Amino acid sequence: MGNIVESLKKYLESDEYKQRLEEENKRELFLNSWKDKWIEKIHSLTVEQRADVIRKCIKKYDSDKYKNKEYKKGRFPENTLFYMLDDYAEKYGEPLYIENDICVSKYLIDGKFIIECVCGQGSVINVKEIKENEVVARDIKNEYCSIYKPNNELLVCTNNQLVYTDILVQIKEKQVYGYYVKFLGKKIPIDKNGTLKEYPDGLFDKYTELVAKLI
């Protein structure tokens, strides 16, 4: 066992390993650069052009011809372009609600395609086109804000509107002064009635904005 450890240590300190590591780093930098260019190229397309590209990817990977070709090579059919689309969706897509533990990411692209990454013993990227009148579950979250005590001690940092509102209610019930909110770097005092001196855009206003659309 000691000989194995010494051999490994010697290899990790060798010029051969350092050269290999440098080559791998260069390769990773190249692939990341190529990926970034591909993402921006896809983003520069019109919505319909982008949809056409995605449909062609789906058609290719769903075809028996492609699957059989991959199986004959002795491997599970690869869908490399789907992984590229997942990278694109992470940057430019709209997050969707994830309802289970095996799905690690889920996005909506242009209101037309759902792309999700599912992990089990390996990772799989699924891409599907949705119907024009299909409803999706968006992952809508409030921005985080911090609430401080009068002695400047942090009480809580939260994006939960119920937790935030309950604190305001407690302040009003107990008629206490000195509490304040910090949001996007701005300090906002809370008066004894649980009312903020001002309400900046983005501070727990998503629910109000959505309800306004129903009126």
Buried (B, 14 or more C-beta within 10 A) or exposed (E): EEEEEEEEEEEEEEEEEEEEEEEEEEEEEEEEEEBEEBBEEBEEEEEEEBBEBBBEBBEEBEEEEBEEEBEEEEEEBEBEBBBBBBBBBBEBBBBBEBEEEEBEBBBBBBEBBBBBBBEEEEEBBBBEBEEEEEEEEEBEEBBEBBBBEEEEEEEEEBEEBEEBEEBBEEBBEEEBEBBBBBBEEEEBEBBEEBEBEEBBEEBBBBEEEEEEEEE
